[in-house]
């Protein structure tokens, strides 16, 4: 995979996104978090990793459960897994008063799916999606898209 050069060509400040991820790529993958929150979360992830900050223990357990159920492998030291750290960062956010829709309102499963998209971990994302669509009975609720019927448009 080649590195996306678009932000460099457009003169974007890479300080806004230290992981080198592309917001445009995130949107292409179906992401719904706004660009400011996306860049801020990836910056906070980098800072947390650099400072060896521990994610919330409840969030570690939540991600561990979701990953296990969906067949997604996490790092041996779960607290250092970027997917766990980013999930904890986003789950801890509080919706600003002037914002109608915010990622803090997402279900745990939906937020975890957004984390996988943000980190471009499509193998894990596809396992999560397969778990909820291949293994669920017709007419049951999907925590990823909020629909009860199967839809190819889901997440």
N, C-alpha and C positions, 0 to 999 in steps of 0.2 A: 504494500500500500504506500502510495506517495503522499508526502505531506501537502496539505492544502495551502497553496501560496496566495490565495485570494486576499486574506487580510493584509499581507505584506504589500501586495500590488496596489491595494487601495489606500495604503498608508495608515492602516489601523494601528492603534497602540497595543502591542502585545501584552502590556502590563495589565490590561483589562481582562485578559484570559491567559494566565500563566501556563495552563495545561496544553496550549496550542490547539485546542479543540475549536471547531468552527460552528458558530451559531447557525449559519446557513445549513450546514450538514445536519445539525440537530433538528432544524425545522423540516428538512427533507425526510428525516426518520420519523416524522410525525409529532415532534415535540411541541408542547403548548406553553411552556414557561417563558415569560417575556425575557428579552435580551439582557436587560439590566440585572434581573435576578439570576439569570443563567451565568453571566460573567462574574457577578458577585459571589455566587456559590462556588464556582471553580477557583476563584481567588482564595476564598476562605478554606477550601479543601487543601490548597497548596500550603497555606499558612499553618493549618492544623497538622499536616504531614511534617512540615519542616520543624515544628515545635513539639512533635510527638504528643499532641493533645489526644486524649482518650474520648471517644464518642460516649454518649449516654448509655449506660448499661441496659436500660430498657430497649433502646433502639438497636443495640447489638443483638439482643434476644429476638426482637421482631424480625430483623433482616435474616438472622440465622434460621428462624422458623420458615419464613417465606422462601428462602433459597433451598432449604432442605426439601420442602414440599414440592417445589418445582424442579428439583434435580440440578440445581445450580451449585457448583463448587465454590466455596469461599477460601480465602487464604487460611493457612493453619492458625495463625494469630489473627483471629477475626477482627480484633480492634484496630488492626493496621490496614485492613482491606479498604481501598478507596471507595468501594460501593457502600460499605457500612458507614464510613466517615461522612460521605456526601449525603446519604440518607439522613443521618443524625443532624447534620447542618440544616437541611431543608425541613425536616420534621420539627425542629426547634424554632423555626421562624414564626413570627406572629404577623397576621394580616394587618397591613396598614389601614387606618380608618378610611382613607380616600380611595381604596381599591376594592372593587366589587368582587372580582374573582382572583384567588390567590392559591398558591400551591399548598398552603397550610390547611386548606379545606379538602384536599384530596384524601381518598382512602389510602391506607398503608400500601396496598397492592399497587394502586395507580401511581403513587409517589415513587415506589421502588422501580416501576417501569420507566418513569421519567429519569431517574438516576441512571439506569442502564443506558437509556438513549443519550443522556448528557455525556457519559463516559464512552459512548460508541461501542458498548459491549453487546453487540447484536446476537452473539451466540446465546448469552444468558437471557437477553430480551426474548428471543424466539422460544427458548425453553419455557419462560414464564407465560408467553402467549399460548403456546401449545398446551400447557397444563390447564389453562382456563378454558380453552375452546375444544380441545380434543377429548379431554377427560371429564367434561361436565355434561350432564343430561340436558336434553332440550327443555327449554322453559325455565331453567335455573338462572339465577342472577350471576352476572359477570362483574367481579370487582374492578376489572380494568376499564371497562367502558360504561358500566352502569346499566346495560341492557339485559333483558331476560331472553331475548331471542338471539340465535347465532347470526352474526353479521360479518361479512368479509371486511367491512369498514371499521370493525372494532379496533381500537387503539392503533 
